[in-house]
Amino acid sequence: MQAKPRFLRLLLVGYALVLSVEGGTNVWINFIGKGRTWDLYPLAEAFWVACGVVVVIVLARRPSMKRLAGMVIVLMFLDSFVDLCAMGGESWWAGPGVLVQWKWDALRVQGVMYRYLYAYWAVTWGMQVPLRCFAMAWVLCDGSWKRFALIAAGLNLIWLTAPQDFLYYFVWLGLYDATHPYFDYLPPEGTWNLWNMLLLRVPIGVGAGSLLVWGGMHHSLVAGNARGHCIKVTPDRQAG
């Protein structure tokens, strides 16, 4: 499965195009959900797409567990920020008009609220984020389907656990209210709250995902050292 540099570039272009199309779809969904009103979200989504491409390039040039961990943390902050821009509403850093809230009442009356909300979730968390995880796993797997599967499964599990939602509430939204039903929207709906997320879901999910990624990266680095080379990302330069 050793990919040639030209093939890698084609994959990167295809990845960027698909990510852009999905980003455009989310912009349209939010435009409708916010009553056909523009705000900061389109710019935030464009920045998200650009960062999704840059992260893959950076990891392809210098694959390492330490670099991957740093990228995952940065992406968690980015995802939660863009998600807040999508949902809209006032926060400590954005006043009225900067982030337009979805017209929940109007959408509910029209009977389309869940259609658009679930469409946004499906594109973001069901397509864009998994695709980014697969792309990162591809450039880190060093030509092994087994390592690709381990890294991709671990990354997707980490995001599925939703630690980024903590950043959404406590960093970007600035909501500190003991009576608020934090995380009750996560499936199965009504099951999760602040404490079982903090003590169970996030530690277990992130821990298991990290072990899967470590297993894939560890075998990748060992195999690369045994062969004496790493993944080629350009015709005259090696990453590592």
Secondary structure as a PSIPRED ss2 file (coil, helix, strand):
# PSIPRED VFORMAT (PSIPRED V4.0)

   1 M C   1.000  0.000  0.000
   2 Q C   1.000  0.000  0.000
   3 A C   1.000  0.000  0.000
   4 K C   1.000  0.000  0.000
   5 P H   0.000  1.000  0.000
   6 R H   0.000  1.000  0.000
   7 F H   0.000  1.000  0.000
   8 L H   0.000  1.000  0.000
   9 R H   0.000  1.000  0.000
  10 L H   0.000  1.000  0.000
  11 L H   0.000  1.000  0.000
  12 L H   0.000  1.000  0.000
  13 V H   0.000  1.000  0.000
  14 G H   0.000  1.000  0.000
  15 Y H   0.000  1.000  0.000
  16 A H   0.000  1.000  0.000
  17 L H   0.000  1.000  0.000
  18 V H   0.000  1.000  0.000
  19 L H   0.000  1.000  0.000
  20 S H   0.000  1.000  0.000
  21 V H   0.000  1.000  0.000
  22 E H   0.000  1.000  0.000
  23 G H   0.000  1.000  0.000
  24 G H   0.000  1.000  0.000
  25 T H   0.000  1.000  0.000
  26 N H   0.000  1.000  0.000
  27 V H   0.000  1.000  0.000
  28 W H   0.000  1.000  0.000
  29 I H   0.000  1.000  0.000
  30 N H   0.000  1.000  0.000
  31 F H   0.000  1.000  0.000
  32 I H   0.000  1.000  0.000
  33 G H   0.000  1.000  0.000
  34 K C   1.000  0.000  0.000
  35 G C   1.000  0.000  0.000
  36 R C   1.000  0.000  0.000
  37 T C   1.000  0.000  0.000
  38 W C   1.000  0.000  0.000
  39 D C   1.000  0.000  0.000
  40 L C   1.000  0.000  0.000
  41 Y H   0.000  1.000  0.000
  42 P H   0.000  1.000  0.000
  43 L H   0.000  1.000  0.000
  44 A H   0.000  1.000  0.000
  45 E H   0.000  1.000  0.000
  46 A H   0.000  1.000  0.000
  47 F H   0.000  1.000  0.000
  48 W H   0.000  1.000  0.000
  49 V H   0.000  1.000  0.000
  50 A H   0.000  1.000  0.000
  51 C H   0.000  1.000  0.000
  52 G H   0.000  1.000  0.000
  53 V H   0.000  1.000  0.000
  54 V H   0.000  1.000  0.000
  55 V H   0.000  1.000  0.000
  56 V H   0.000  1.000  0.000
  57 I H   0.000  1.000  0.000
  58 V H   0.000  1.000  0.000
  59 L H   0.000  1.000  0.000
  60 A H   0.000  1.000  0.000
  61 R H   0.000  1.000  0.000
  62 R C   1.000  0.000  0.000
  63 P C   1.000  0.000  0.000
  64 S C   1.000  0.000  0.000
  65 M H   0.000  1.000  0.000
  66 K H   0.000  1.000  0.000
  67 R H   0.000  1.000  0.000
  68 L H   0.000  1.000  0.000
  69 A H   0.000  1.000  0.000
  70 G H   0.000  1.000  0.000
  71 M H   0.000  1.000  0.000
  72 V H   0.000  1.000  0.000
  73 I H   0.000  1.000  0.000
  74 V H   0.000  1.000  0.000
  75 L H   0.000  1.000  0.000
  76 M H   0.000  1.000  0.000
  77 F H   0.000  1.000  0.000
  78 L H   0.000  1.000  0.000
  79 D H   0.000  1.000  0.000
  80 S H   0.000  1.000  0.000
  81 F H   0.000  1.000  0.000
  82 V H   0.000  1.000  0.000
  83 D H   0.000  1.000  0.000
  84 L H   0.000  1.000  0.000
  85 C H   0.000  1.000  0.000
  86 A H   0.000  1.000  0.000
  87 M H   0.000  1.000  0.000
  88 G C   1.000  0.000  0.000
  89 G C   1.000  0.000  0.000
  90 E C   1.000  0.000  0.000
  91 S C   1.000  0.000  0.000
  92 W C   1.000  0.000  0.000
  93 W C   1.000  0.000  0.000
  94 A C   1.000  0.000  0.000
  95 G C   1.000  0.000  0.000
  96 P C   1.000  0.000  0.000
  97 G C   1.000  0.000  0.000
  98 V C   1.000  0.000  0.000
  99 L C   1.000  0.000  0.000
 100 V C   1.000  0.000  0.000
 101 Q C   1.000  0.000  0.000
 102 W C   1.000  0.000  0.000
 103 K C   1.000  0.000  0.000
 104 W H   0.000  1.000  0.000
 105 D H   0.000  1.000  0.000
 106 A H   0.000  1.000  0.000
 107 L H   0.000  1.000  0.000
 108 R H   0.000  1.000  0.000
 109 V H   0.000  1.000  0.000
 110 Q H   0.000  1.000  0.000
 111 G C   1.000  0.000  0.000
 112 V C   1.000  0.000  0.000
 113 M H   0.000  1.000  0.000
 114 Y H   0.000  1.000  0.000
 115 R H   0.000  1.000  0.000
 116 Y H   0.000  1.000  0.000
 117 L H   0.000  1.000  0.000
 118 Y H   0.000  1.000  0.000
 119 A H   0.000  1.000  0.000
 120 Y H   0.000  1.000  0.000
 121 W H   0.000  1.000  0.000
 122 A H   0.000  1.000  0.000
 123 V H   0.000  1.000  0.000
 124 T H   0.000  1.000  0.000
 125 W H   0.000  1.000  0.000
 126 G H   0.000  1.000  0.000
 127 M H   0.000  1.000  0.000
 128 Q H   0.000  1.000  0.000
 129 V H   0.000  1.000  0.000
 130 P H   0.000  1.000  0.000
 131 L H   0.000  1.000  0.000
 132 R H   0.000  1.000  0.000
 133 C H   0.000  1.000  0.000
 134 F H   0.000  1.000  0.000
 135 A H   0.000  1.000  0.000
 136 M H   0.000  1.000  0.000
 137 A H   0.000  1.000  0.000
 138 W H   0.000  1.000  0.000
 139 V H   0.000  1.000  0.000
 140 L H   0.000  1.000  0.000
 141 C C   1.000  0.000  0.000
 142 D C   1.000  0.000  0.000
 143 G C   1.000  0.000  0.000
 144 S C   1.000  0.000  0.000
 145 W H   0.000  1.000  0.000
 146 K H   0.000  1.000  0.000
 147 R H   0.000  1.000  0.000
 148 F H   0.000  1.000  0.000
 149 A H   0.000  1.000  0.000
 150 L H   0.000  1.000  0.000
 151 I H   0.000  1.000  0.000
 152 A H   0.000  1.000  0.000
 153 A H   0.000  1.000  0.000
 154 G H   0.000  1.000  0.000
 155 L H   0.000  1.000  0.000
 156 N H   0.000  1.000  0.000
 157 L H   0.000  1.000  0.000
 158 I H   0.000  1.000  0.000
 159 W H   0.000  1.000  0.000
 160 L H   0.000  1.000  0.000
 161 T H   0.000  1.000  0.000
 162 A C   1.000  0.000  0.000
 163 P C   1.000  0.000  0.000
 164 Q H   0.000  1.000  0.000
 165 D H   0.000  1.000  0.000
 166 F H   0.000  1.000  0.000
 167 L H   0.000  1.000  0.000
 168 Y H   0.000  1.000  0.000
 169 Y H   0.000  1.000  0.000
 170 F H   0.000  1.000  0.000
 171 V H   0.000  1.000  0.000
 172 W H   0.000  1.000  0.000
 173 L H   0.000  1.000  0.000
 174 G C   1.000  0.000  0.000
 175 L C   1.000  0.000  0.000
 176 Y C   1.000  0.000  0.000
 177 D C   1.000  0.000  0.000
 178 A C   1.000  0.000  0.000
 179 T C   1.000  0.000  0.000
 180 H C   1.000  0.000  0.000
 181 P C   1.000  0.000  0.000
 182 Y C   1.000  0.000  0.000
 183 F C   1.000  0.000  0.000
 184 D C   1.000  0.000  0.000
 185 Y C   1.000  0.000  0.000
 186 L C   1.000  0.000  0.000
 187 P C   1.000  0.000  0.000
 188 P C   1.000  0.000  0.000
 189 E C   1.000  0.000  0.000
 190 G C   1.000  0.000  0.000
 191 T C   1.000  0.000  0.000
 192 W C   1.000  0.000  0.000
 193 N C   1.000  0.000  0.000
 194 L H   0.000  1.000  0.000
 195 W H   0.000  1.000  0.000
 196 N H   0.000  1.000  0.000
 197 M H   0.000  1.000  0.000
 198 L H   0.000  1.000  0.000
 199 L H   0.000  1.000  0.000
 200 L H   0.000  1.000  0.000
 201 R H   0.000  1.000  0.000
 202 V H   0.000  1.000  0.000
 203 P H   0.000  1.000  0.000
 204 I H   0.000  1.000  0.000
 205 G H   0.000  1.000  0.000
 206 V H   0.000  1.000  0.000
 207 G H   0.000  1.000  0.000
 208 A H   0.000  1.000  0.000
 209 G H   0.000  1.000  0.000
 210 S H   0.000  1.000  0.000
 211 L H   0.000  1.000  0.000
 212 L H   0.000  1.000  0.000
 213 V H   0.000  1.000  0.000
 214 W H   0.000  1.000  0.000
 215 G H   0.000  1.000  0.000
 216 G H   0.000  1.000  0.000
 217 M H   0.000  1.000  0.000
 218 H H   0.000  1.000  0.000
 219 H H   0.000  1.000  0.000
 220 S H   0.000  1.000  0.000
 221 L H   0.000  1.000  0.000
 222 V H   0.000  1.000  0.000
 223 A H   0.000  1.000  0.000
 224 G H   0.000  1.000  0.000
 225 N H   0.000  1.000  0.000
 226 A H   0.000  1.000  0.000
 227 R H   0.000  1.000  0.000
 228 G C   1.000  0.000  0.000
 229 H C   1.000  0.000  0.000
 230 C C   1.000  0.000  0.000
 231 I C   1.000  0.000  0.000
 232 K E   0.000  0.000  1.000
 233 V E   0.000  0.000  1.000
 234 T E   0.000  0.000  1.000
 235 P C   1.000  0.000  0.000
 236 D C   1.000  0.000  0.000
 237 R E   0.000  0.000  1.000
 238 Q E   0.000  0.000  1.000
 239 A C   1.000  0.000  0.000
 240 G C   1.000  0.000  0.000
